[in-house]
Each structure stands twice: as structure tokens, then as C-alpha cells.
Amino acid sequence: MAVHVGDITQTQHDEEWKIADTAFKTIDNHVPYILCSGNHDMGYSLKHRETSHSRTSRFGSYFPPSRFTNNPLYDPHFGKKKSLHFYEEGEIENYYLFLKAGGMKFLILTLEFKPRDQTLAWANKVVAAHPDCRTIVVTHSYLTSKKGQLAGADHYGVKGNSGKSIWEKFVRQHKNIFLILSGHAMENLLTSQGKHGNTVHQVQADYWYWDIPKIKAGSGFLRIMTFHPDKNSIEVQTYSPVLDEFLVRPKSNFSLDYAMSGKGEQPSDASGRGGD
């Protein structure tokens, strides 16, 4: 499963969406993926040269739900027809899917940039309805560039919830949420305890600019997260297929503790029945 953490475009013009469309077509029939919207994917103001003045976007025009629901690649991976579920018909900003792997069942849910209260209310219902699913949440802006810090108030025009509010209103409420993936700023990591005592790893990676002089934007760095159930750990690596190079510094190469072998934390029902 490939995950994109937002900012698919820079100024959300058609020319940029066409480039993204062409790029994703190279994996459309080979690798299943899930997307989320970033601030650069909506409401660009030419006058102010700023993003997110509104939620107007061409996201759904180039990546409509039918791109996924009509793709047979998703059926064997996610267990049934129409296995992708969208918050609003015809929109791509908020949806979820199921993934079965390694004898485990996952729910992966993606949220719009600065999700609105009604969006979080929907997300709460979805996660609560599938307590047997190990849940991963994807959203663009969640952490800051400061170590272990949740995002707070910002200058963007659209109204919605910050990382702090997403944590309080949604993430910490559910014992089966164990991983948050986000972008917006470089690398960051925060591990917290939900209100049920569950561990939640919050992982940020966005390589559009660099803090290493020799590495430039466009190097194609991405995160590889390998789940090792026998070790109860998730190995995180950062790799560039362009440079054929791994980043080995601690904040780019690390592991996360996560119980998968039957010992420690588990969803309330690990039978794998939910969503079928």
C-alpha cells in the first residue's frame, strides 16, 4: 500500500494536476494507494500567492472515487467489491478502505486538510464501527517542524481542526488507532497514549525541502514502513529510488514498537470480521 500525505500539486492549476495524474497512472494498475489533500491542493489565490483560501479544488476531477472503485486491483486487496467508502459522494478528500495483510485487518482512513468538525464526527463513527480493525489515519497537517509538537493555529483561510484538535476530538478517543501519517513539514515523530492507554505513533515525513545541503528537492525520497509481526515492531526507512540511497540518520531510520503477535495491545475484536 502506498500512501501520499498531501500537497500533490503546488498551486492546484490544471497543468500540475495533469502531471500528478500522469505520475499516478504508472502505478494505477500495479500498486494500491491512498491520497490526502494538502493546503497546496485547494483554494490557491493568485492575488495573495497563498494556498487554502477556500476548499475549491480540482482533486476530485483528476482523482474521482471511480478511479478506485472501478479498479479491480483493489478487490483482492480489500476483500470485497466497493471496499472504498467515501464521506461525500463524488469527493475524494475523505474516505477509508480496508487492507488485509499478515493475518491482520487494517482500516486506513484519510482526512482533508484541516478537517472540519462534521468530518471528524464522521471519522469517529467509522472507527467506532470497526473496533476489530487496526486503524491508520492519514492527514496532511498534524505535527509541526518542532520535535514532538502537534500543530496549532495557523494562517490558512479555510476553517477546520488543527493537529491538537484532531488528537483531542478524534485520535485519542479510539483504542484501535495506532498510527498517524502526515506531511506538511519535514520529519517529526510523536508517540502518545490514547485515553484507553493505547500507544499512538504519529509520524511526519515531507521531503519538498531539505535540511541536508547535498540533497535537493526532487530526489524522490519516500518512507518504507515494514511491519514485523514476529518482532512486534514497524521498521521505518527513508529511501530515494532516484539516488538509490537510504538516509541513515536517526530521524530518518528508526523502528516503532507495535504489538502484532498476540501479546500486548490488540483491537477489541481481532477476528477480522469487521467491514466484511
C-alpha positions in Angstrom: 0.0 0.0 0.0 1.3 3.4 -1.0 0.3 6.5 1.0 0.5 10.1 -0.2 0.4 12.6 2.6 -0.8 15.6 0.6 0.4 18.6 -1.5 0.1 16.7 -4.7 0.4 20.0 -6.5 1.9 23.4 -5.7 -0.8 25.8 -6.8 -3.5 23.4 -7.9 -3.6 24.5 -11.5 -4.7 22.0 -14.2 -1.2 21.7 -15.6 0.0 20.5 -12.2 -2.9 18.1 -11.7 -2.1 16.7 -15.2 1.4 15.9 -14.1 0.2 14.2 -11.0 -2.4 12.3 -13.0 0.3 11.0 -15.4 2.6 10.1 -12.5 -0.1 8.1 -10.6 -1.2 6.3 -13.8 2.2 4.5 -13.7 1.0 2.6 -10.6 -2.8 2.7 -11.0 -2.9 -1.0 -12.0 0.1 -2.2 -10.1 0.2 -0.7 -6.5 -2.9 0.3 -4.5 -2.7 3.7 -2.9 -4.5 6.2 -0.8 -4.2 10.0 -1.1 -5.0 13.0 1.1 -5.4 16.7 0.3 -2.8 19.2 1.3 -3.1 23.0 1.6 -1.4 23.3 -1.8 -4.2 21.3 -3.4 -7.0 23.8 -2.7 -8.0 27.4 -2.9 -4.9 28.9 -4.4 -5.1 32.8 -4.5 -3.1 34.3 -7.4 -3.6 37.7 -5.8 -2.2 36.7 -2.4 0.0 33.9 -3.8 -1.2 31.8 -1.0 -2.9 28.4 -0.7 -6.1 27.3 1.1 -8.2 30.5 0.7 -11.1 28.1 0.1 -11.7 24.4 -0.3 -12.2 24.7 -4.0 -10.0 22.0 -5.7 -9.6 20.0 -8.9 -8.6 17.0 -6.7 -11.9 15.2 -7.4 -11.7 15.9 -11.1 -8.4 14.1 -11.6 -8.8 11.5 -8.8 -12.6 10.7 -8.7 -13.8 7.9 -6.5 -14.5 5.9 -9.7 -10.7 5.8 -10.3 -10.5 3.4 -7.4 -14.0 1.8 -7.1 -13.8 0.7 -10.8 -10.3 -0.6 -10.5 -10.3 -4.4 -10.0 -6.8 -4.2 -8.4 -8.5 -3.1 -5.1 -10.9 -6.1 -4.9 -8.5 -8.8 -3.8 -6.6 -6.5 -1.5 -9.6 -5.1 0.3 -11.8 -8.1 0.5 -15.0 -7.1 -1.4 -16.5 -5.0 -4.1 -16.9 -1.3 -3.3 -14.5 -1.7 -0.5 -13.7 2.1 -0.6 -16.1 4.2 1.4 -16.4 8.0 0.8 -17.7 10.6 3.2 -19.5 12.6 0.4 -20.5 11.1 -2.9 -18.2 12.1 -5.7 -15.5 13.6 -3.4 -12.1 12.2 -2.7 -11.0 14.3 0.3 -12.3 11.9 3.0 -12.5 8.2 2.6 -11.4 4.9 4.0 -10.5 1.4 2.9 -9.7 -2.0 4.4 -6.4 -3.8 4.0 -5.8 -7.5 5.0 -2.1 -8.4 5.4 -0.1 -10.7 7.6 -3.2 -12.2 9.2 -4.3 -8.8 10.4 -7.0 -6.4 9.2 -6.4 -2.7 8.9 -8.6 0.3 8.3 -6.9 3.2 6.6 -8.7 6.5 6.8 -7.7 9.7 5.0 -8.9 13.2 6.1 -9.0 16.5 4.3 -6.6 19.4 5.2 -7.8 20.9 8.4 -10.7 18.5 8.8 -14.0 20.2 9.7 -16.0 19.2 12.8 -18.5 17.3 10.7 -15.7 15.4 9.0 -14.3 14.4 12.4 -17.8 13.3 13.6 -18.0 11.0 10.5 -14.5 9.7 11.2 -15.4 8.9 14.8 -18.4 6.9 13.7 -16.3 5.0 11.1 -13.6 4.0 13.6 -16.0 3.2 16.3 -18.0 0.9 13.9 -14.9 -1.2 13.2 -13.2 -2.0 16.6 -11.6 -5.1 15.2 -9.6 -3.1 12.7 -6.1 -1.8 13.4 -6.5 1.8 12.2 -4.2 4.1 10.4 -5.2 7.8 9.9 -3.7 9.9 7.1 -3.9 13.7 7.1 -1.7 16.4 5.7 -1.1 18.9 8.6 -0.8 17.3 12.0 2.6 17.9 13.5 4.9 20.9 13.3 8.6 21.1 12.4 9.4 21.3 16.1 10.3 18.0 17.8 7.2 16.1 19.0 4.8 19.1 18.7 1.2 18.9 17.5 0.2 21.7 15.1 -1.9 24.5 16.5 -3.5 27.7 15.0 -2.2 28.7 11.5 -2.7 31.5 9.0 -4.6 29.5 6.3 -8.0 30.8 5.2 -10.0 27.6 5.4 -11.6 26.8 8.8 -11.0 23.4 10.4 -9.2 21.5 13.1 -5.5 21.7 13.9 -3.4 18.7 14.8 -4.1 19.4 18.5 -7.8 19.4 17.9 -7.7 16.3 15.7 -5.9 14.5 18.6 -8.4 15.6 21.2 -11.6 15.2 19.3 -10.8 12.1 17.3 -7.5 10.2 17.6 -7.2 9.8 21.4 -10.8 8.6 21.7 -10.2 5.2 20.0 -8.2 2.3 21.3 -7.7 0.8 17.8 -6.0 3.8 16.3 -2.2 3.2 16.4 -0.6 5.2 13.6 -1.0 8.7 12.2 0.8 9.6 8.9 1.2 13.2 7.9 3.2 15.7 5.8 3.4 19.5 5.5 6.8 19.8 7.2 10.0 17.7 7.2 10.4 14.8 9.6 8.9 14.5 13.0 7.7 11.8 15.4 5.5 11.9 18.5 4.3 8.8 20.5 1.4 9.4 22.8 -1.1 7.4 24.9 -4.8 7.5 23.9 -7.4 7.7 26.6 -7.7 3.9 26.7 -4.0 3.5 27.4 -3.2 2.6 23.8 0.1 3.7 22.1 -0.3 6.0 19.1 2.7 6.7 16.9 2.4 10.0 15.0 4.8 10.0 12.1 5.5 13.0 9.8 7.6 13.0 6.5 7.6 15.6 3.7 10.6 15.9 1.5 9.8 19.0 -0.5 12.7 20.9 1.0 15.9 19.8 2.7 18.0 20.3 5.8 20.9 18.4 4.2 23.0 20.6 1.8 23.9 17.8 -0.6 20.3 16.7 -1.1 17.9 18.7 -3.3 14.1 18.6 -3.6 13.1 16.3 -6.4 15.4 13.5 -5.1 12.3 11.3 -4.7 12.7 10.3 -1.1 9.9 8.2 0.4 9.2 6.3 3.5 9.3 2.5 3.6 7.4 1.1 6.6 7.9 -2.7 7.1 5.7 -4.5 9.7 7.4 -7.3 11.5 4.6 -9.2 13.5 7.1 -11.7 15.0 9.1 -8.8 16.4 6.1 -6.5 17.3 7.9 -3.7 15.5 7.5 -1.4 12.5 10.8 -0.7 10.7 10.9 2.8 9.2 13.4 3.6 6.4 13.8 6.6 4.1 14.9 5.8 0.6 15.4 7.6 -2.8 14.8 5.4 -5.9 16.3 8.4 -7.9 19.6 8.3 -6.0 19.4 4.7 -4.9 20.3 6.0 -1.4 19.0 5.5 2.1 19.0 8.2 4.8 20.6 6.6 7.8 20.3 9.4 10.3 18.2 8.6 13.4 15.2 10.7 12.5 15.0 9.0 9.0 15.8 5.4 10.1 14.1 4.0 13.2 11.6 1.4 14.5 8.3 1.7 16.3 7.1 -0.8 18.9 3.7 -2.2 18.0 2.1 -5.4 19.3 1.1 -7.8 16.5 2.0 -11.3 17.7 -0.9 -11.7 20.2 1.0 -10.1 23.1 0.2 -6.7 24.4 -2.3 -4.2 22.9 -4.9 -5.5 20.4 -8.1 -4.2 18.9 -11.1 -5.3 20.9 -12.0 -8.0 18.4 -9.1 -9.4 16.4 -11.3 -11.9 14.4 -11.1 -9.8 11.2 -14.8 -9.8 10.8 -15.4 -6.0 10.7 -16.3 -4.5 7.3 -16.9 -7.8 5.5 
